[in-house]
């Protein structure tokens, strides 16, 4: 396994699938942590605006609400993934990272002022109802979603099991919004499932990366080896389609499971802990047997780390459509009053030094439609194509990774 475990997570693009907790330092009036003077002209601007609103807004509004709005806006203005969380929101994220919560099972992201579905979690109400990666959520229980109420809107997706929630979504190719009425349920995030496709060739699906994913993968892989018997396991399809990401360490461990050496991922940020480099250790669980990794536009974050590591180290053939393109790490920092901020602290790079942020990973074999994972025996054309490549010996030989800035992630 790669070196020292890092207490950082790749947030699942909205409703988090990972959590890192770090206590912030003390705050001194007038100066930041580095001793630099605060820009008092801007502070004066804030107080002036606050006073004008207090005196002239059409309805009375208390100072706490105004200042909380200013804090939310300050953090949200940084990027689509940074966010201020009040104590209730903080608690909800901690619940979601435990792998058990009650809701509809959607991973979402804010992009260009819209709430974009990254992917539904397999087996959840959203998945069963037919909500797809790429759908845009327009309203939740009649509340039109906007930049101003994104946190409240996403919170409405959660609720007691058995209660209903209505969604309106827009979908490419559909002239009118689609309406869904979902019944919330307990969401159990079992991240790994596996089966033999035919003698000697296995299928392993990771739906998200959690703290138990690596152990679950090893158990599932051992089961495939037992089932393969004398035929041995001569190849594997690793399905990361519609996997929105999750825990950083899990992505590193899964990558390491199939590598004997080489860089897995590097990251660069301003803080000491924000800079890291993970390398593989000897011990390929498949002993070099070919791997085809399936990806699509719903493969994000931690999924892209795995795909990038296996691609750049020439360990697997990546097949499908371009991935989502989320190449940043968020850390949850608890505040003294019980609130928290979810802050982007690093950008990560594939072994070749490429940043996938906003770009995604281009597969070695591009499919016009990579589809989404389906339960056997339903037809899955992308899976059939991947199996065909394994039968032929594993696909094209890839060029070795070029040196790049990610190597300096140290």
BANUVEX-336609 format. One record per residue (C-alpha): residue in three letters; x, y, z. Coordinates in nm, 4 decimals, m for minus. Layout:
<sites>
SITE type     east    north       up
SITE  Ala        X        Y        Z
...
</sites>
This chain:
<sites>
SITE type     east    north       up
SITE  Unk   0.0000   0.0000   0.0000
SITE  Unk   0.1012   0.3586  m0.0476
SITE  Unk   0.2658   0.5528   0.2336
SITE  Unk   0.1162   0.7277   0.5306
SITE  Unk  m0.2625   0.7503   0.5222
SITE  Unk  m0.3913   1.1003   0.4621
SITE  Unk  m0.6927   1.2367   0.6440
SITE  Unk  m0.8383   1.3959   0.3340
SITE  Unk  m1.1308   1.3173   0.1160
SITE  Unk  m1.2513   1.3905  m0.2325
SITE  Unk  m1.5979   1.5240  m0.1799
SITE  Unk  m1.8682   1.3583  m0.3872
SITE  Unk  m1.9638   1.6761  m0.5642
SITE  Unk  m2.2333   1.8232  m0.3455
SITE  Unk  m2.3606   1.5686  m0.0972
SITE  Unk  m2.0234   1.4491   0.0162
SITE  Unk  m1.9000   1.0924  m0.0110
SITE  Unk  m1.5855   1.1723   0.1884
SITE  Unk  m1.4828   1.3750   0.4943
SITE  Unk  m1.1638   1.5278   0.6288
SITE  Unk  m1.1778   1.7061   0.9625
SITE  Unk  m0.9199   1.9679   1.0516
SITE  Unk  m0.9437   2.2238   1.3295
SITE  Unk  m0.8717   2.5790   1.2165
SITE  Unk  m0.6264   2.8037   1.4011
SITE  Unk  m0.7141   3.0955   1.6209
SITE  Unk  m0.8397   3.4127   1.4571
SITE  Unk  m0.7135   3.7486   1.5780
SITE  Unk  m0.8974   4.0705   1.5093
SITE  Unk  m0.7240   4.2747   1.2466
SITE  Unk  m0.4758   4.0114   1.1267
SITE  Unk  m0.4874   3.6777   0.9469
SITE  Unk  m0.2908   3.3650   1.0459
SITE  Unk   0.0180   3.4883   0.8583
SITE  Unk   0.0210   3.8190   1.0405
SITE  Unk  m0.0867   4.0237   0.7414
SITE  Unk  m0.3093   4.3217   0.8040
SITE  Unk  m0.6692   4.2821   0.6955
SITE  Unk  m0.7816   4.5130   0.4125
SITE  Unk  m0.9621   4.7698   0.6279
SITE  Unk  m1.1089   4.9509   0.3297
SITE  Unk  m1.2925   4.6314   0.2376
SITE  Unk  m1.3943   4.5780   0.6003
SITE  Unk  m1.5299   4.9335   0.6010
SITE  Unk  m1.7211   4.8535   0.2806
SITE  Unk  m1.8774   4.5502   0.4444
SITE  Unk  m1.9878   4.7462   0.7504
SITE  Unk  m2.1246   5.0246   0.5337
SITE  Unk  m2.3309   4.7822   0.3251
SITE  Unk  m2.4486   4.6100   0.6418
SITE  Unk  m2.5644   4.9405   0.7883
SITE  Unk  m2.7416   5.0476   0.4689
SITE  Unk  m2.9288   4.7172   0.4542
SITE  Unk  m3.0250   4.7362   0.8213
SITE  Unk  m3.1643   5.0851   0.7803
SITE  Unk  m3.3267   5.0689   0.4385
SITE  Unk  m3.4240   4.7132   0.3489
SITE  Unk  m3.7989   4.6827   0.3006
SITE  Unk  m3.8312   4.4435   0.5962
SITE  Unk  m3.6401   4.4252   0.9229
SITE  Unk  m3.3518   4.1774   0.9116
SITE  Unk  m3.1255   4.0783   1.1991
SITE  Unk  m2.7496   4.1142   1.1932
SITE  Unk  m2.6869   3.7409   1.2310
SITE  Unk  m2.8728   3.6616   0.9126
SITE  Unk  m2.6862   3.9310   0.7215
SITE  Unk  m2.3426   3.8285   0.8443
SITE  Unk  m2.4131   3.4606   0.7886
SITE  Unk  m2.5114   3.5408   0.4327
SITE  Unk  m2.1873   3.7320   0.3864
SITE  Unk  m1.9850   3.4360   0.5151
SITE  Unk  m2.1694   3.1920   0.2888
SITE  Unk  m2.1148   3.4157  m0.0105
SITE  Unk  m1.7462   3.4625   0.0684
SITE  Unk  m1.6742   3.0890   0.0753
SITE  Unk  m1.9052   2.9994  m0.2143
SITE  Unk  m1.7411   3.2614  m0.4361
SITE  Unk  m1.4111   3.0700  m0.4274
SITE  Unk  m1.5149   2.7743  m0.6433
SITE  Unk  m1.8135   2.5411  m0.6975
SITE  Unk  m1.7000   2.2988  m0.4255
SITE  Unk  m1.6144   2.5251  m0.1295
SITE  Unk  m1.9001   2.5884   0.1098
SITE  Unk  m1.9872   2.7231   0.4543
SITE  Unk  m2.1828   2.4706   0.6628
SITE  Unk  m2.3900   2.5518   0.9666
SITE  Unk  m2.4033   2.2966   1.2480
SITE  Unk  m2.7020   2.1142   1.0960
SITE  Unk  m2.5415   2.0900   0.7535
SITE  Unk  m2.2145   1.9804   0.9106
SITE  Unk  m2.3939   1.7022   1.0965
SITE  Unk  m2.5672   1.5885   0.7780
SITE  Unk  m2.2376   1.5595   0.5935
SITE  Unk  m2.0928   1.3524   0.8752
SITE  Unk  m2.3965   1.1260   0.8532
SITE  Unk  m2.3533   1.0838   0.4795
SITE  Unk  m1.9865   0.9921   0.5157
SITE  Unk  m2.0771   0.7114   0.7537
SITE  Unk  m2.2318   0.5290   0.4586
SITE  Unk  m2.5817   0.5298   0.6055
SITE  Unk  m2.8384   0.8055   0.5687
SITE  Unk  m3.1971   0.8611   0.4659
SITE  Unk  m3.2618   1.0343   0.1359
SITE  Unk  m3.2920   0.9793  m0.2382
SITE  Unk  m2.9310   0.8855  m0.3180
SITE  Unk  m2.8072   1.1584  m0.5520
SITE  Unk  m2.4593   1.3009  m0.5969
SITE  Unk  m2.4803   1.6561  m0.7319
SITE  Unk  m2.2488   1.9400  m0.8209
SITE  Unk  m2.2944   2.3138  m0.8743
SITE  Unk  m2.1799   2.4100  m1.2233
SITE  Unk  m2.2407   2.7464  m1.3889
SITE  Unk  m2.5211   2.8267  m1.1477
SITE  Unk  m2.7006   2.4958  m1.2026
SITE  Unk  m2.7335   2.1862  m0.9864
SITE  Unk  m2.5995   1.9066  m1.2042
SITE  Unk  m2.6555   1.5390  m1.1253
SITE  Unk  m2.3183   1.3650  m1.1244
SITE  Unk  m2.4790   1.0265  m1.0734
SITE  Unk  m2.7466   0.8468  m0.8731
SITE  Unk  m2.6175   0.5938  m0.6210
SITE  Unk  m2.7015   0.2417  m0.7303
SITE  Unk  m3.0177   0.0895  m0.5879
SITE  Unk  m3.1462   0.4156  m0.4372
SITE  Unk  m3.4818   0.5841  m0.5091
SITE  Unk  m3.3168   0.8263  m0.7545
SITE  Unk  m3.1538   0.5395  m0.9416
SITE  Unk  m3.4725   0.3336  m0.9575
SITE  Unk  m3.6760   0.6344  m1.0749
SITE  Unk  m3.4474   0.6850  m1.3735
SITE  Unk  m3.2693   1.0086  m1.2833
SITE  Unk  m2.9500   1.0199  m1.4901
SITE  Unk  m2.6031   1.1629  m1.4823
SITE  Unk  m2.6156   1.5022  m1.6548
SITE  Unk  m2.9718   1.5864  m1.5500
SITE  Unk  m3.0126   1.9375  m1.4092
SITE  Unk  m3.2295   1.9790  m1.0993
SITE  Unk  m3.4671   2.2712  m1.1486
SITE  Unk  m3.6771   2.2490  m0.8332
SITE  Unk  m3.7196   2.0401  m0.5186
SITE  Unk  m4.0632   2.0288  m0.3575
SITE  Unk  m4.1545   2.3372  m0.5562
SITE  Unk  m3.8484   2.5361  m0.4461
SITE  Unk  m3.6738   2.6663  m0.7577
SITE  Unk  m3.3032   2.5930  m0.7149
SITE  Unk  m3.0664   2.8886  m0.7475
SITE  Unk  m2.7269   3.0038  m0.6274
SITE  Unk  m2.8967   3.1681  m0.3306
SITE  Unk  m3.0604   2.8545  m0.1909
SITE  Unk  m2.8429   2.5663  m0.3104
SITE  Unk  m2.7650   2.4431   0.0422
SITE  Unk  m3.1288   2.4481   0.1498
SITE  Unk  m3.2323   2.2795  m0.1735
SITE  Unk  m2.9866   1.9931  m0.1367
SITE  Unk  m3.0856   1.9510   0.2287
SITE  Unk  m3.4437   1.8907   0.1126
SITE  Unk  m3.3297   1.5742  m0.0644
SITE  Unk  m3.2726   1.4234   0.2792
SITE  Unk  m3.5495   1.3289   0.5197
SITE  Unk  m3.7106   1.0419   0.7086
SITE  Unk  m3.7458   0.7143   0.5218
SITE  Unk  m4.0901   0.6746   0.3684
SITE  Unk  m4.1485   1.0458   0.3105
SITE  Unk  m4.1925   1.1876  m0.0388
SITE  Unk  m4.0004   1.4528  m0.2274
SITE  Unk  m4.0746   1.5886  m0.5749
SITE  Unk  m3.8113   1.6929  m0.8272
SITE  Unk  m3.8267   1.8702  m1.1606
SITE  Unk  m3.5246   1.8154  m1.3837
SITE  Unk  m3.4182   1.9178  m1.7305
SITE  Unk  m3.2527   1.6610  m1.9546
SITE  Unk  m3.0662   1.6997  m2.2795
SITE  Unk  m3.2922   1.6046  m2.5692
SITE  Unk  m3.6132   1.6593  m2.3718
SITE  Unk  m3.8207   1.9636  m2.4672
SITE  Unk  m3.9957   1.9899  m2.1296
SITE  Unk  m3.8819   1.9372  m1.7697
SITE  Unk  m3.9287   1.5884  m1.6288
SITE  Unk  m4.1149   1.5417  m1.3012
SITE  Unk  m4.0194   1.2789  m1.0441
SITE  Unk  m4.1820   1.1917  m0.7135
SITE  Unk  m3.9438   0.9925  m0.4988
SITE  Unk  m3.9937   0.8147  m0.1692
SITE  Unk  m3.6926   0.8604   0.0556
SITE  Unk  m3.5322   0.5456   0.1907
SITE  Unk  m3.2327   0.4407   0.3954
SITE  Unk  m2.9335   0.4694   0.1659
SITE  Unk  m2.6797   0.1936   0.2221
SITE  Unk  m2.3682   0.2604   0.0244
SITE  Unk  m2.2287  m0.0847  m0.0523
SITE  Unk  m1.9546   0.0168  m0.2882
SITE  Unk  m1.8325  m0.3084  m0.4477
SITE  Unk  m2.0001  m0.5942  m0.6292
SITE  Unk  m1.8499  m0.8590  m0.8532
SITE  Unk  m1.9312  m1.1542  m1.0770
SITE  Unk  m1.7686  m1.3825  m1.3306
SITE  Unk  m1.8507  m1.2839  m1.6866
SITE  Unk  m1.7290  m1.6158  m1.8212
SITE  Unk  m1.4568  m1.8634  m1.7182
SITE  Unk  m1.1370  m1.6699  m1.6526
SITE  Unk  m1.2799  m1.3173  m1.6822
SITE  Unk  m1.4260  m1.1164  m1.3953
SITE  Unk  m1.6327  m0.8026  m1.3502
SITE  Unk  m1.5867  m0.5689  m1.0542
SITE  Unk  m1.8087  m0.2664  m1.0018
SITE  Unk  m1.7208   0.0187  m0.7614
SITE  Unk  m2.0168   0.2537  m0.7171
SITE  Unk  m1.8375   0.5014  m0.4855
SITE  Unk  m1.5220   0.5147  m0.2742
SITE  Unk  m1.5753   0.4758   0.0990
SITE  Unk  m1.3597   0.3768   0.3925
SITE  Unk  m1.4475   0.0097   0.3368
SITE  Unk  m1.4000   0.0003  m0.0409
SITE  Unk  m1.0510  m0.1489  m0.0443
SITE  Unk  m1.1405  m0.4263   0.1991
SITE  Unk  m1.4613  m0.4937   0.0038
SITE  Unk  m1.2651  m0.5052  m0.3227
SITE  Unk  m1.0122  m0.7528  m0.1861
SITE  Unk  m1.2890  m0.9768  m0.0584
SITE  Unk  m1.4762  m0.9582  m0.3901
SITE  Unk  m1.1593  m1.0277  m0.5892
SITE  Unk  m1.0779  m1.3291  m0.3740
SITE  Unk  m1.4295  m1.4571  m0.4432
SITE  Unk  m1.3762  m1.4198  m0.8167
SITE  Unk  m1.0497  m1.6130  m0.7961
SITE  Unk  m1.2240  m1.8955  m0.6105
SITE  Unk  m1.5042  m1.9082  m0.8652
SITE  Unk  m1.2587  m1.9033  m1.1555
SITE  Unk  m1.0936  m2.2146  m1.0189
SITE  Unk  m0.8670  m2.3944  m1.2633
SITE  Unk  m0.9450  m2.1370  m1.5327
SITE  Unk  m0.7716  m1.8731  m1.3171
SITE  Unk  m0.8591  m1.5053  m1.3392
SITE  Unk  m0.7049  m1.4005  m1.6704
SITE  Unk  m0.8613  m1.0550  m1.6961
SITE  Unk  m1.0872  m0.8049  m1.5188
SITE  Unk  m1.3352  m0.5347  m1.6153
SITE  Unk  m1.3268  m0.2583  m1.3527
SITE  Unk  m1.6457  m0.0553  m1.3868
SITE  Unk  m1.6255   0.3049  m1.2619
SITE  Unk  m1.9147   0.4428  m1.4659
SITE  Unk  m2.1352   0.6823  m1.2676
SITE  Unk  m1.8977   0.6593  m0.9714
SITE  Unk  m1.8988   1.0142  m0.8280
SITE  Unk  m1.5889   0.9713  m0.6115
SITE  Unk  m1.5446   0.9609  m0.2370
SITE  Unk  m1.2574   0.9017   0.0001
SITE  Unk  m0.9121   0.9877  m0.1320
SITE  Unk  m0.7326   0.7108   0.0562
SITE  Unk  m0.9711   0.4524  m0.0889
SITE  Unk  m0.8852   0.5617  m0.4431
SITE  Unk  m0.5154   0.5364  m0.3638
SITE  Unk  m0.5562   0.1900  m0.2111
SITE  Unk  m0.7587   0.0575  m0.5036
SITE  Unk  m0.5023   0.1892  m0.7505
SITE  Unk  m0.2238   0.0300  m0.5466
SITE  Unk  m0.4046  m0.3050  m0.5529
SITE  Unk  m0.3328  m0.3307  m0.9256
SITE  Unk   0.0120  m0.1714  m0.9414
SITE  Unk   0.3593  m0.2971  m0.8506
SITE  Unk   0.5273   0.0433  m0.8678
SITE  Unk   0.4877   0.3981  m0.9929
SITE  Unk   0.3207   0.7207  m0.8886
SITE  Unk  m0.0518   0.6999  m0.8159
SITE  Unk  m0.1382   1.0653  m0.7587
SITE  Unk   0.0230   1.3883  m0.6476
SITE  Unk  m0.1385   1.7014  m0.5092
SITE  Unk  m0.0410   2.0626  m0.4747
SITE  Unk  m0.1798   2.3268  m0.2404
SITE  Unk  m0.0728   2.6114  m0.0136
SITE  Unk  m0.0742   2.4228   0.3155
SITE  Unk   0.1870   2.1671   0.4177
SITE  Unk  m0.0704   1.8883   0.4384
SITE  Unk  m0.2143   1.9924   0.1022
SITE  Unk   0.0981   1.8719  m0.0803
SITE  Unk   0.1389   1.4982  m0.1086
SITE  Unk   0.2565   1.2204  m0.3344
SITE  Unk   0.1346   0.8601  m0.3251
SITE  Unk   0.3343   0.5796  m0.4833
SITE  Unk   0.2452   0.2151  m0.5340
SITE  Unk   0.4149  m0.0620  m0.3423
SITE  Unk   0.4925  m0.4074  m0.4796
SITE  Unk   0.1960  m0.6454  m0.4887
SITE  Unk  m0.0385  m0.6499  m0.7900
SITE  Unk  m0.3399  m0.8555  m0.6819
SITE  Unk  m0.3998  m0.9664  m1.0419
SITE  Unk  m0.0312  m1.0407  m1.1058
SITE  Unk  m0.0363  m0.8452  m1.4296
SITE  Unk  m0.3588  m0.9880  m1.5765
SITE  Unk  m0.5195  m0.7396  m1.8205
SITE  Unk  m0.7666  m0.4792  m1.6939
SITE  Unk  m1.0209  m0.2735  m1.8847
SITE  Unk  m1.1616   0.0241  m1.6901
SITE  Unk  m1.5044   0.1518  m1.7944
SITE  Unk  m1.5755   0.5245  m1.7402
SITE  Unk  m1.8306   0.7847  m1.8455
SITE  Unk  m1.9284   1.1433  m1.7721
SITE  Unk  m2.0494   1.0398  m1.4265
SITE  Unk  m1.7047   0.9095  m1.3275
SITE  Unk  m1.5588   1.1820  m1.1093
SITE  Unk  m1.3005   1.2741  m0.8503
SITE  Unk  m1.1676   0.9558  m0.6835
SITE  Unk  m1.2757   0.7562  m0.9898
SITE  Unk  m1.0580   0.9790  m1.2025
SITE  Unk  m0.7621   0.9216  m0.9717
SITE  Unk  m0.7908   0.5452  m1.0238
SITE  Unk  m0.8457   0.5740  m1.3994
SITE  Unk  m0.5570   0.8194  m1.4337
SITE  Unk  m0.3187   0.6067  m1.2254
SITE  Unk  m0.3914   0.2865  m1.4157
SITE  Unk  m0.3789   0.4633  m1.7521
SITE  Unk  m0.0568   0.6577  m1.6989
SITE  Unk   0.1190   0.3538  m1.5515
SITE  Unk   0.0152   0.1503  m1.8591
SITE  Unk  m0.1640  m0.0962  m1.6329
SITE  Unk  m0.5116  m0.0796  m1.7861
SITE  Unk  m0.7010   0.0224  m2.0950
SITE  Unk  m0.9531   0.2989  m2.0231
SITE  Unk  m1.2730   0.2702  m2.2262
SITE  Unk  m1.5849   0.4847  m2.2457
SITE  Unk  m1.6484   0.8583  m2.2644
SITE  Unk  m1.4611   1.1525  m2.1148
SITE  Unk  m1.4875   1.1650  m1.7357
SITE  Unk  m1.6434   1.4464  m1.5333
SITE  Unk  m1.3296   1.6497  m1.4600
SITE  Unk  m1.3138   1.7190  m1.0858
SITE  Unk  m0.9489   1.7424  m0.9894
SITE  Unk  m0.9582   1.9009  m0.6458
SITE  Unk  m0.9550   1.7909  m0.2824
SITE  Unk  m1.1887   1.9423  m0.0231
SITE  Unk  m1.1168   1.9451   0.3495
SITE  Unk  m1.3787   1.9979   0.6181
SITE  Unk  m1.2590   2.2418   0.8829
SITE  Unk  m1.4589   2.2585   1.2031
SITE  Unk  m1.5152   2.6034   1.3495
SITE  Unk  m1.5231   2.6932   1.7180
SITE  Unk  m1.9017   2.7383   1.7283
SITE  Unk  m1.9885   2.3991   1.5772
SITE  Unk  m2.0170   2.5216   1.2183
SITE  Unk  m1.7629   2.4273   0.9514
SITE  Unk  m1.6245   2.5196   0.6125
SITE  Unk  m1.5669   2.2753   0.3293
SITE  Unk  m1.2663   2.4246   0.1555
SITE  Unk  m1.0734   2.3287  m0.1553
SITE  Unk  m0.7196   2.2746  m0.0258
SITE  Unk  m0.5430   2.0890  m0.3097
SITE  Unk  m0.5469   2.0200  m0.6797
SITE  Unk  m0.4347   1.6733  m0.7755
SITE  Unk  m0.2444   1.5464  m1.0765
SITE  Unk  m0.2232   1.2128  m1.2541
SITE  Unk   0.1168   1.0359  m1.2731
SITE  Unk   0.1904   1.2112  m1.6039
SITE  Unk   0.1487   1.5465  m1.4302
SITE  Unk  m0.1853   1.6241  m1.5954
SITE  Unk  m0.4588   1.8068  m1.4087
SITE  Unk  m0.8026   1.6727  m1.4958
SITE  Unk  m0.9844   1.9648  m1.3331
SITE  Unk  m1.2443   2.0805  m1.5831
SITE  Unk  m1.0931   1.8535  m1.8472
SITE  Unk  m1.1608   1.4980  m1.7372
SITE  Unk  m0.9735   1.1922  m1.8566
SITE  Unk  m0.9955   1.0955  m2.2216
SITE  Unk  m1.0300   0.7181  m2.2583
SITE  Unk  m0.7847   0.5143  m2.4648
SITE  Unk  m1.0849   0.3727  m2.6479
SITE  Unk  m1.3652   0.6252  m2.6883
SITE  Unk  m1.7185   0.4907  m2.7163
SITE  Unk  m1.9979   0.6978  m2.8625
SITE  Unk  m2.2148   0.5963  m2.5684
SITE  Unk  m2.0555   0.4281  m2.2679
SITE  Unk  m2.3953   0.3708  m2.1114
SITE  Unk  m2.4352   0.3076  m1.7415
SITE  Unk  m2.3907  m0.0020  m1.5259
SITE  Unk  m2.6825  m0.2444  m1.5462
SITE  Unk  m2.7675  m0.5594  m1.3572
SITE  Unk  m2.7152  m0.8880  m1.5403
SITE  Unk  m2.8637  m1.0274  m1.7553
SITE  Unk  m2.9600  m0.6893  m1.9066
SITE  Unk  m2.7600  m0.5944  m2.2152
SITE  Unk  m2.4541  m0.3752  m2.1603
SITE  Unk  m2.2807  m0.2986  m2.4879
SITE  Unk  m1.9821  m0.1274  m2.3288
SITE  Unk  m1.9242  m0.4237  m2.0999
SITE  Unk  m1.9470  m0.6617  m2.3972
SITE  Unk  m1.6868  m0.4538  m2.5791
SITE  Unk  m1.4569  m0.4576  m2.2760
SITE  Unk  m1.4886  m0.8348  m2.2459
SITE  Unk  m1.3967  m0.8664  m2.6132
SITE  Unk  m1.0759  m0.6721  m2.5494
SITE  Unk  m0.9847  m0.9027  m2.2616
SITE  Unk  m1.0404  m1.2072  m2.4799
SITE  Unk  m0.7963  m1.0578  m2.7295
SITE  Unk  m0.5306  m1.0178  m2.4632
SITE  Unk  m0.5950  m0.6773  m2.3087
SITE  Unk  m0.5991  m0.4133  m2.5809
SITE  Unk  m0.3424  m0.1700  m2.7192
SITE  Unk  m0.0075  m0.1011  m2.5588
SITE  Unk  m0.0079   0.2500  m2.4181
SITE  Unk   0.2728   0.5029  m2.4284
SITE  Unk   0.4600   0.5474  m2.0988
SITE  Unk   0.3713   0.8511  m1.8865
SITE  Unk   0.5622   1.1696  m1.9529
SITE  Unk   0.7224   1.3617  m1.6698
SITE  Unk   0.5099   1.6547  m1.5545
SITE  Unk   0.4454   1.9027  m1.2794
SITE  Unk   0.2489   1.6474  m1.0785
SITE  Unk   0.5734   1.4681  m1.0032
SITE  Unk   0.6675   1.7614  m0.7822
SITE  Unk   0.3648   1.7196  m0.5581
SITE  Unk   0.6008   1.5944  m0.2860
</sites>
